[in-house]
Amino acid sequence: MGPAEMMAQEADKLLGEVGTGSFALSGVVRFSVPEGFGNFFIGEKLPLFAKRHPSLAIEMVNIQQIVSLSRREADISVALNTPKTGSYHREKISSYALYVYGSRQYLAEHEAITERAQLATHPFVGYIEDMIFTQELNYLGELLPGLRAGYQSSSVFAQLKATRAGFGLCILPYFMAVEFDDLVPVLPATVKIMRDYWMVCHSDMINVARIRLLADFIREETHAARDLLTAAHMPAAVEF
């Protein structure tokens, strides 16, 4: 057991953070997440966890950048990749699927897209190229070499809004886009991008009661939603 874990567990005892028995869980857990995962998935589920543990304060850091676990800016993170060095608990919690989407109106106003090469003739919404903080968000080069976004934003929510407004096409997570009837996947049978969500925490903190319980909750919720996250029931063709 490392010094940090020993100190945290002693604090647990002082605060009554044993998680079982007659004591109520208390203290603070700071949880960092990617914007899409936070806004469109775990954000609506965390209140259930908070209700179960009313004395525990949850701080969700929901920004599109890397929050440093090494500087203790967060206690636990869901991330698109894992630290290359350091003593961390690393756990893949789910894969997730992304597709190319366009608004119904935009697609109705343009010639039908029947093959991947046609995507190059359409404007794209995407991330600001020199602000992409992890290669996992660099989708366009994977879709077609040399493809660039004509409308760029560091926010996936802003990208979603621009796509719904009819600017052009955008690569979005299925679990986000499926909530909007005006968004239609393009070439879903042949154009599918997969990424992974990882849960990361300092190895000497993963067994601290307040962190362990939140980690269990995140794991349970993502596993229960695996079909949604991976687009298991996406039809090969979509009518619009």
Long-range contacts (C-beta under 8 A, 24 or more apart in sequence): 1-204, 2-87, 2-203, 2-204, 3-204, 4-202, 4-204, 4-205, 5-204, 5-205, 5-207, 5-208, 8-205, 8-208, 8-211, 9-207, 9-208, 9-209, 12-208, 12-209, 12-210, 17-208, 17-209, 17-210, 18-209, 19-209, 19-210, 19-212, 19-213, 24-53, 24-54, 24-55, 25-53, 25-55, 25-56, 25-209, 25-210, 25-213, 26-55, 26-56, 26-210, 27-56, 27-57, 27-210, 28-56, 28-57, 28-58, 28-59, 28-210, 29-56, 29-57, 29-58, 29-59, 29-75, 29-76, 29-210, 29-211, 29-214, 30-59, 30-61, 30-73, 30-74, 30-75, 30-76, 31-58, 31-59, 31-60, 31-61, 31-74, 31-75, 31-76, 31-77, 31-78, 31-214, 32-60, 32-61, 32-62, 32-63, 32-67, 32-73, 32-74, 32-76, 32-77, 32-78, 32-79, 33-60, 33-61, 33-62, 33-77, 33-78, 34-64, 34-78, 34-79, 34-80, 34-197, 35-62, 35-63, 35-64, 35-155, 35-156, 35-157, 36-156, 36-157, 36-173, 36-176, 37-78, 37-197, 38-62, 39-157, 40-173, 40-175, 40-176, 40-179, 41-175, 41-225, 41-229, 42-78, 42-218, 42-221, 45-221, 49-213, 49-214, 49-217, 53-213, 56-210, 58-214, 64-133, 64-154, 64-155, 64-156, 65-133, 66-133, 66-134, 69-200, 69-201, 69-202, 75-201, 75-205, 75-211, 76-199, 76-200, 76-201, 76-205, 76-206, 76-211, 76-214, 76-215, 76-218, 77-199, 77-200, 77-201, 78-197, 78-198, 78-199, 78-200, 78-218, 79-197, 79-198, 79-199, 79-200, 80-134, 80-136, 80-137, 80-195, 80-196, 80-197, 80-198, 81-134, 81-135, 81-136, 81-198, 82-198, 82-200, 83-200, 87-202, 87-203, 87-204, 88-200, 88-201, 88-202, 88-203, 89-199, 89-200, 89-201, 89-202, 89-203, 89-206, 90-198, 90-199, 90-200, 91-198, 91-199, 91-200, 91-219, 92-196, 92-197, 92-198, 92-199, 93-197, 93-198, 93-199, 93-218, 93-219, 93-222, 93-223, 94-196, 94-197, 94-222, 94-223, 94-225, 94-226, 94-229, 94-230, 95-194, 95-195, 95-196, 95-197, 95-229, 95-230, 96-173, 96-174, 96-175, 96-194, 96-195, 96-196, 96-197, 96-229, 96-230, 97-173, 97-174, 97-192, 97-193, 97-194, 97-229, 97-230, 97-231, 97-234, 98-139, 98-171, 98-172, 98-173, 98-174, 98-192, 98-193, 98-194, 98-195, 99-171, 99-172, 99-174, 99-177, 99-185, 99-186, 99-188, 99-191, 99-192, 99-193, 99-231, 99-234, 100-143, 100-169, 100-170, 100-171, 100-185, 100-186, 100-187, 100-191, 101-163, 101-169, 101-170, 101-171, 101-172, 101-177, 101-183, 101-184, 101-185, 101-186, 102-163, 102-168, 102-169, 102-170, 102-183, 102-184, 102-186, 103-163, 103-164, 103-165, 103-166, 103-182, 103-183, 103-184, 104-182, 104-183, 104-184, 104-240, 105-166, 105-182, 106-166, 106-167, 106-168, 106-169, 107-184, 107-186, 107-240, 108-240, 113-186, 113-187, 114-187, 115-187, 116-143, 116-144, 116-187, 116-190, 116-191, 117-144, 119-143, 119-144, 119-147, 119-169, 119-186, 119-187, 119-191, 120-144, 120-147, 122-168, 122-169, 123-150, 123-151, 123-167, 123-168, 123-169, 124-148, 124-149, 124-150, 124-151, 124-168, 124-169, 124-170, 124-171, 125-149, 125-150, 125-151, 125-152, 125-153, 125-159, 125-162, 125-163, 125-167, 125-168, 125-169, 125-170, 126-151, 126-152, 126-159, 126-170, 126-171, 127-152, 127-153, 127-154, 127-159, 128-152, 128-153, 128-154, 136-195, 139-171, 139-193, 140-171, 142-193, 143-171, 143-191, 143-193, 174-228, 174-229, 174-230, 174-231, 174-234, 175-225, 175-228, 175-229, 175-231, 178-228, 178-231, 184-238, 184-240, 185-234, 185-238, 188-234, 188-235, 188-236, 188-237, 188-238, 189-236, 189-237, 192-231, 194-230, 197-222, 197-229
